[in-house]
Amino acid sequence: MKRFQSQRLSLLGSAIFSEMAQWKEEVIASGLDVIDLGIGSPDQPPSERVMQAMEQAVRKPENYGYPTSEGSLAFRETVARWYQYRFGVQLDAATDIITLMGSQDGLAHLAMAVTDPGDVVLLPDPGYPIYAGSLVLAGVTPFFLPLREDHDYLPKLEDIPEEIARQAKFILLNYPSNPLSAVAPRHFFERLVAYAKQYELLIVHDLAYSELAFDDFQPISILEIEGAKDVAVEFHSLSKSFNMAGCRIAFMVGQPDAVHALRLLKSNIDYGVFKAVQEAGIAALEEDMEQEHSVAALYEKRRDIVIDGLAAVGWNIPKPRATMFIWARIPEGWTSRQISREMLYAVGVVVIPGDAFGSEGEGYVRIALVQDEDKLNEAVRRIGKFLRERPVYNFIQ
């Protein structure tokens, strides 16, 4: 019998995520309570203002027609105002912005819109799985850029072979980073823009975590850099910043030709985001501009609970300056998958092995700060118990 599943599906994502889901089911079935610090899904609802806007919008009969694939002009104009407010960047709502059903929607489709099969794209390793998955769908060849601790998780642009740089269509990066929680300084973005112009590359910057920054650090938009709009697009999502993950609304802004290409592709795929969700998105951005609504303080406190708690049991991890994740070097003697599995089965705490995000992630785990303070304290207590019962393994200090 014919097999009704394409071979490309086996190349999408990481098998580790499927394994983790199976392990979690087995542990729950055994009766052990599980604290899931795996997937980065916010555990808080949107603000009252956002929920009220959604409630009112779903009762408008006119919102039940097809929306437009590029998003309503009202939402795009609000995005333009928010970018001016937050980053000092001017955008044309007509040409520089497309509304998306979550940033993953745009990230999954952009390669199909701006590349051809056989093209080369520069990707980070470790990186969010859809980055590589989108290239599988588009038939594009990845060239992976190793992001390592000894270089602050920034790519060494000078190490990219000249031939590869000239072949590549775009370079995709993500600061503040998932999974690394790394941040990039302004001078790196300045150098990146110059590099893109030298090699006629499009920069694709995933800025989903710009509003989850700590210790008075304020991430920038790459579009703040002079000349960046000629060579760069940027993704932003309301999922994490405004607790709207289930609403599925985001946007891509920047280089008009790339925005147009994604609009053209999307017009052949879907009819865009439900108008009521766009109205809720407008409320979220307007509230932020009026009241500086921010979830960063919540995640900063959670970060400190986990980092300080783990330090007390001997696991010393640098404090990240942004995101809802902790990227932690693991004790000697383990692989990322081994420690993740054994921690889950022994004490019921889910973390994601670093190699789920690429080969450079081996030796690390990602911890998501997506539980309340009591559960995080309990998770730290359980991890401490797990480590005390395995004294043969030593931490890399």
Salt bridges, closest charged atoms under 4 A:
GLU19 OE2 - ARG337 NH1 2.80
ASP33 OD2 - ARG382 NH2 2.68
ASP36 OD2 - LYS24 NZ 2.57
ASP43 OD1 - ARG302 NH1 2.80
ASP96 OD2 - LYS229 NZ 2.39
ASP105 OD1 - HIS109 ND1 2.97
ASP105 OD2 - LYS266 NZ 2.52
ASP119 OD2 - LYS169 NZ 2.84
GLU149 OE1 - ARG329 NH2 2.80
GLU158 OE1 - ARG191 NH2 2.81
GLU162 OE2 - ARG166 NH2 2.73
GLU211 OE2 - ARG86 NE 2.91
ASP215 OD2 - ARG303 NH1 2.85
GLU224 OE1 - ARG186 NH2 2.82
GLU234 OE2 - HIS205 ND1 2.75
ASP270 OD2 - LYS266 NZ 2.55
GLU279 OE1 - LYS60 NZ 2.93
GLU286 OE1 - ARG49 NH2 3.90
GLU286 OE2 - ARG81 NH2 3.20
GLU290 OE1 - ARG49 NH1 2.78
GLU300 OE2 - ARG303 NH2 3.87
ASP304 OD1 - ARG303 NH2 2.90
ASP304 OD1 - LYS319 NZ 3.15
ASP308 OD1 - LYS319 NZ 3.48
GLU342 OE1 - ARG390 NE 3.96
ASP355 OD2 - ARG337 NH2 3.68
GLU360 OE2 - ARG148 NH2 2.77
GLU373 OE2 - LYS301 NZ 3.38
GLU378 OE2 - ARG381 NH2 2.72
GLU378 OE2 - ARG382 NE 2.99
GLU389 OE2 - LYS385 NZ 2.93
GLU389 OE1 - ARG390 NH1 3.77
